[in-house]
């Protein structure tokens, strides 16, 4: 089968190529998916350029992509929840090769039937971004009705879902975006929009109960300045906290390095009695079922920025890496 493979650390244009590889074999608790569509996420170009070497080095060549929507081709001996022909989507396990391929393996427990009102193209954009926002706002910060939340970069893949989900939970949503995306985030439900090309979110007078940091860098530390005493900050791009380090099973030396890097953030949190968590989302078929219900009810809509054919998948990741995508970037494996 054909698959897009990472050949070395670098960028999309220099370190990816389509190769002929073996079709993966199905384990007892796994399903083989004939891929219709897959999506890229910022994680993919960050992985490719080597941002996560501390958590484990890539053994090249290696597949890329974790989001998939397709049709079950074969099920493992112990799988009872799916059968051949089922339309499914998944954020595949970290240990499996990428979804930018003709076939991919997924644990049955990480998979679910696609939303009945979404196409494969739309469904492929849901898993990682949807699970990230869902877990950040429900599992980590436990966002409640009436609370004020600031969502950084509301027009991105995670941001477009987070705005809608936060509104579904009854929160009052403020988000940052550029001038050209103001109408988009308003349509998604943002109560207030901060145009970062003209305004600074640090000028906000009313502080927030929750900040969802999708950008990292200075945004992580600065966000405590607009957070209420005792507030909650969850980040998917900032420094890794001790809880997440344990989840990764990182060795003591690496954990000490990460703790040193996190000291300023943890000090800022402690100063106002706030909580800080770095979230690395987990695959979950049961939560994908919950997301499907939200899409089917019309509570949330999928925002697709661009869709590419498989032959242009390198261009797709290069485009995403520029940081201007509005919603998701999809690759259709089957035309």
C-alpha positions as CSV (number, residue, x, y, z in Angstrom):
1,X,0.0,0.0,0.0
2,X,1.0,3.6,-0.4
3,X,1.7,5.7,2.7
4,X,3.2,9.2,3.4
5,X,6.3,8.6,5.5
6,X,8.6,10.8,7.5
7,X,12.2,10.2,6.4
8,X,14.1,12.5,8.7
9,X,13.6,15.5,11.0
10,X,12.9,18.7,9.1
11,X,9.9,20.4,7.4
12,X,7.1,19.0,5.2
13,X,8.8,19.9,1.9
14,X,12.2,18.2,2.8
15,X,11.3,15.3,5.1
16,X,8.2,13.6,3.7
17,X,7.7,11.2,0.8
18,X,5.1,8.7,-0.4
19,X,6.5,5.1,-0.1
20,X,5.2,1.6,-0.8
21,X,4.8,-0.2,2.6
22,X,3.2,-3.4,3.9
23,X,-0.4,-3.3,4.8
24,X,-0.6,-3.6,8.6
25,X,-1.8,-6.8,10.2
26,X,-4.8,-6.8,12.6
27,X,-4.4,-7.7,16.2
28,X,-7.1,-9.4,18.3
29,X,-8.5,-6.2,19.6
30,X,-7.9,-4.0,16.5
31,X,-9.6,-3.1,13.3
32,X,-8.1,-2.5,9.9
33,X,-9.5,0.6,8.3
34,X,-9.6,1.4,4.6
35,X,-8.8,5.1,4.8
36,X,-11.2,7.5,3.0
37,X,-9.9,10.7,4.6
38,X,-7.3,11.8,7.2
39,X,-6.4,15.1,8.7
40,X,-3.3,16.9,9.7
41,X,-2.8,18.7,13.1
42,X,-0.1,21.1,14.3
43,X,1.2,18.1,16.3
44,X,2.3,16.6,13.0
45,X,4.6,19.3,11.8
46,X,6.0,19.8,15.3
47,X,6.7,16.1,15.5
48,X,8.4,16.2,12.1
49,X,10.7,19.1,13.1
50,X,11.8,17.3,16.3
51,X,9.9,19.2,19.0
52,X,9.2,16.0,21.0
53,X,12.5,14.3,20.9
54,X,12.7,14.4,24.7
55,X,9.7,12.0,24.8
56,X,11.2,9.6,22.3
57,X,13.0,9.7,19.0
58,X,11.4,8.7,15.7
59,X,12.7,5.5,14.1
60,X,12.7,6.6,10.4
61,X,11.0,6.0,8.1
62,X,7.7,6.4,10.1
63,X,4.1,7.2,9.1
64,X,2.5,10.5,9.9
65,X,-1.0,11.6,10.9
66,X,-3.3,10.3,13.7
67,X,-6.8,11.3,12.5
68,X,-8.7,8.9,10.2
69,X,-12.1,8.3,8.8
70,X,-12.9,5.3,6.7
71,X,-14.5,1.9,6.4
72,X,-13.7,-1.2,8.4
73,X,-11.9,-3.7,6.2
74,X,-11.2,-6.4,8.8
75,X,-11.7,-6.9,12.5
76,X,-9.6,-8.8,15.1
77,X,-10.7,-12.0,16.7
78,X,-11.9,-10.4,19.9
79,X,-13.6,-7.4,18.4
80,X,-17.4,-7.4,18.9
81,X,-18.3,-3.8,18.5
82,X,-17.5,-3.4,14.7
83,X,-17.9,-5.4,11.5
84,X,-16.5,-5.1,8.0
85,X,-18.3,-2.3,6.2
86,X,-18.8,0.0,9.2
87,X,-18.0,3.6,8.7
88,X,-15.7,4.6,11.5
89,X,-13.3,7.3,12.7
90,X,-10.5,7.3,15.2
91,X,-7.5,9.1,16.7
92,X,-5.2,6.1,16.4
93,X,-2.8,5.0,19.2
94,X,0.6,6.6,19.4
95,X,2.3,3.3,18.7
96,X,0.8,2.9,15.3
97,X,2.1,4.2,12.0
98,X,0.3,7.2,10.4
99,X,-3.1,7.7,8.9
100,X,-1.8,9.3,5.7
101,X,-2.0,5.9,4.0
102,X,-4.4,3.6,2.2
103,X,-5.0,1.4,5.2
104,X,-4.4,1.9,8.9
105,X,-4.8,-0.1,12.2
106,X,-6.7,1.3,15.1
107,X,-7.6,-0.2,18.5
108,X,-11.3,-1.0,18.5
109,X,-11.5,0.9,21.9
110,X,-10.2,4.1,20.2
111,X,-12.8,4.0,17.4
112,X,-16.4,4.9,16.9
113,X,-19.0,5.1,14.1
114,X,-18.8,8.4,12.3
115,X,-21.5,11.0,12.9
116,X,-24.4,10.1,10.7
117,X,-24.7,13.7,9.3
118,X,-21.0,14.1,8.4
119,X,-19.0,12.9,5.4
120,X,-15.8,11.0,5.7
121,X,-14.0,14.3,4.8
122,X,-15.7,16.1,7.7
123,X,-15.4,13.2,10.1
124,X,-11.6,13.0,9.6
125,X,-11.2,16.4,11.1
126,X,-13.0,15.6,14.4
127,X,-10.9,13.1,16.4
128,X,-7.7,14.9,17.7
129,X,-9.1,18.4,17.8
130,X,-12.5,17.3,19.2
131,X,-11.0,15.1,21.8
132,X,-8.5,17.7,22.8
133,X,-11.1,20.4,23.4
134,X,-13.5,17.9,25.0
135,X,-10.9,16.6,27.5
136,X,-9.5,20.1,28.2
137,X,-12.9,21.6,29.0
138,X,-14.6,18.7,30.7
139,X,-11.9,16.4,32.2
140,X,-9.3,19.0,33.1
141,X,-10.9,22.4,33.9
142,X,-14.5,21.1,34.3
143,X,-16.0,24.2,32.7
144,X,-19.3,25.2,34.2
145,X,-22.4,27.1,33.0
146,X,-21.9,30.9,33.3
147,X,-18.1,30.8,33.7
148,X,-16.0,33.1,31.6
149,X,-13.4,31.4,29.4
150,X,-10.7,32.9,27.1
151,X,-9.8,30.6,24.2
152,X,-6.6,31.6,22.4
153,X,-6.7,31.2,18.5
154,X,-10.4,30.6,18.1
155,X,-10.2,30.1,14.3
156,X,-7.8,27.1,14.4
157,X,-8.7,23.4,14.4
158,X,-9.0,23.0,18.2
159,X,-10.2,26.6,18.6
160,X,-13.2,26.2,16.3
161,X,-14.4,23.2,18.2
162,X,-13.6,24.7,21.7
163,X,-15.7,27.8,21.1
164,X,-18.7,25.7,20.1
165,X,-18.2,23.2,22.9
166,X,-17.8,25.9,25.5
167,X,-21.0,27.5,24.4
168,X,-22.7,24.1,24.5
169,X,-21.6,23.9,28.2
170,X,-23.1,27.3,28.9
171,X,-19.9,29.3,29.3
172,X,-19.3,32.9,28.2
173,X,-16.7,32.8,25.5
174,X,-14.0,35.3,24.6
175,X,-11.5,34.4,21.9
176,X,-8.6,35.8,20.0
177,X,-8.2,35.8,16.3
178,X,-7.2,38.0,13.3
179,X,-9.4,40.5,11.6
180,X,-10.3,38.2,8.7
181,X,-11.6,35.5,11.0
182,X,-13.8,37.7,13.3
183,X,-17.1,36.8,11.5
184,X,-16.2,33.1,11.6
185,X,-15.7,32.9,15.3
186,X,-18.8,35.0,16.0
187,X,-20.8,32.5,13.9
188,X,-19.4,29.7,16.1
189,X,-20.7,31.4,19.2
190,X,-18.0,33.6,20.6
191,X,-19.5,36.3,22.8
192,X,-16.5,38.6,22.5
193,X,-13.7,38.6,20.0
194,X,-10.3,40.2,20.5
195,X,-8.6,41.1,17.2
196,X,-5.0,40.4,18.1
197,X,-3.8,42.6,15.2
198,X,-5.4,45.6,16.8
199,X,-6.0,44.7,20.5
200,X,-4.3,43.0,23.4
201,X,-6.1,40.4,25.4
202,X,-4.0,41.5,28.4
203,X,-6.0,44.7,28.4
204,X,-9.2,42.8,29.5
205,X,-10.6,44.4,32.7
206,X,-12.8,41.5,33.6
207,X,-10.8,38.4,34.4
208,X,-11.5,34.9,33.4
209,X,-12.4,31.7,35.3
210,X,-10.6,29.6,32.7
211,X,-8.0,30.1,30.0
212,X,-7.5,27.6,27.2
213,X,-4.0,28.1,25.8
214,X,-3.6,26.7,22.4
215,X,-0.5,28.8,21.5
216,X,2.2,28.3,24.1
217,X,5.2,30.6,24.4
218,X,4.6,33.9,26.1
219,X,0.8,33.3,25.9
220,X,1.1,30.6,28.6
221,X,2.8,32.8,31.2
222,X,0.9,36.0,30.3
223,X,-2.5,34.3,30.5
224,X,-2.2,34.2,34.3
225,X,-2.4,38.0,34.2
226,X,-6.1,37.8,33.0
227,X,-7.0,34.8,35.1
228,X,-9.0,35.1,38.3
229,X,-7.5,34.1,41.7
230,X,-8.1,30.4,41.9
231,X,-8.8,30.1,38.2
232,X,-7.8,27.3,35.9
233,X,-5.4,27.3,32.9
234,X,-5.1,24.4,30.6
235,X,-2.5,24.4,27.8
236,X,-1.8,22.2,24.8
237,X,1.2,24.1,23.7
238,X,2.9,25.3,26.9
239,X,5.3,23.6,29.4
240,X,4.7,20.1,30.5
241,X,3.6,19.7,34.2
242,X,4.6,16.8,36.5
243,X,1.2,15.0,36.0
244,X,1.7,14.8,32.3
245,X,5.3,13.8,32.6
246,X,4.2,10.8,34.7
247,X,1.6,9.9,32.1
248,X,4.4,9.8,29.5
249,X,6.5,7.6,31.8
250,X,9.5,9.9,31.3
251,X,12.7,9.2,33.1
252,X,13.8,11.2,36.1
253,X,16.4,13.2,34.2
254,X,14.0,14.3,31.5
255,X,11.4,15.0,34.2
256,X,13.8,17.3,36.1
257,X,14.6,19.2,32.9
258,X,10.9,19.7,32.2
259,X,10.3,20.8,35.8
260,X,13.0,23.4,35.5
261,X,11.4,24.7,32.3
262,X,8.0,24.9,34.0
263,X,9.1,26.7,37.1
264,X,8.0,30.2,36.0
265,X,4.6,29.0,34.9
266,X,4.0,27.1,38.2
267,X,5.2,30.1,40.2
268,X,2.7,32.3,38.4
269,X,-0.1,29.9,39.0
270,X,0.8,29.6,42.7
271,X,0.9,33.3,43.1
272,X,-2.9,33.6,42.4
273,X,-3.9,30.2,43.7
274,X,-4.6,29.0,40.2
275,X,-4.2,25.5,38.7
276,X,-2.1,24.7,35.6
277,X,-2.3,21.6,33.5
278,X,-0.7,20.6,30.2
279,X,-2.9,18.3,28.2
280,X,-1.8,15.7,25.8
281,X,-5.1,14.2,24.7
282,X,-5.8,10.5,24.9
283,X,-7.5,8.4,22.3
284,X,-11.1,7.4,23.3
285,X,-13.7,5.7,21.3
286,X,-16.3,6.3,24.0
287,X,-15.7,10.1,23.8
288,X,-15.8,10.0,20.0
289,X,-19.3,8.6,20.5
290,X,-20.2,11.6,22.6
291,X,-18.8,13.9,20.0
292,X,-20.8,12.2,17.3
293,X,-24.0,13.0,19.3
294,X,-23.1,16.6,19.4
295,X,-22.6,16.8,15.7
296,X,-25.8,14.9,15.0
297,X,-27.8,17.2,17.3
298,X,-26.4,20.3,15.5
299,X,-24.7,21.6,18.7
300,X,-21.4,21.6,16.9
301,X,-20.4,22.0,13.2
302,X,-17.2,20.9,11.5
303,X,-15.2,23.7,9.9
304,X,-13.0,22.5,7.1
305,X,-10.5,25.0,5.7
306,X,-9.0,23.1,2.8
307,X,-9.2,19.5,1.5
308,X,-6.3,18.0,-0.6
309,X,-5.9,14.8,-2.6
310,X,-3.4,12.3,-1.4
311,X,-0.9,13.3,-4.0
312,X,-0.8,16.8,-2.5
313,X,-0.6,15.7,1.1
314,X,2.9,17.2,1.5
315,X,1.5,20.5,0.4
316,X,-1.3,20.1,2.9
317,X,1.1,19.8,5.8
318,X,3.2,22.7,4.5
319,X,0.1,24.9,4.3
320,X,-1.0,24.0,7.9
321,X,2.5,24.7,9.2
322,X,2.2,28.3,8.0
323,X,-0.4,28.9,10.8
324,X,-3.2,30.4,8.8
325,X,-5.7,27.6,8.6
326,X,-9.3,28.3,9.5
327,X,-10.5,25.0,10.9
328,X,-9.2,21.7,9.7
329,X,-6.9,20.7,6.9
330,X,-8.0,17.4,5.3
331,X,-6.4,14.9,3.0
332,X,-8.7,12.6,0.9
333,X,-7.0,9.3,0.3
334,X,-9.9,8.0,-1.8
335,X,-11.0,10.5,-4.5
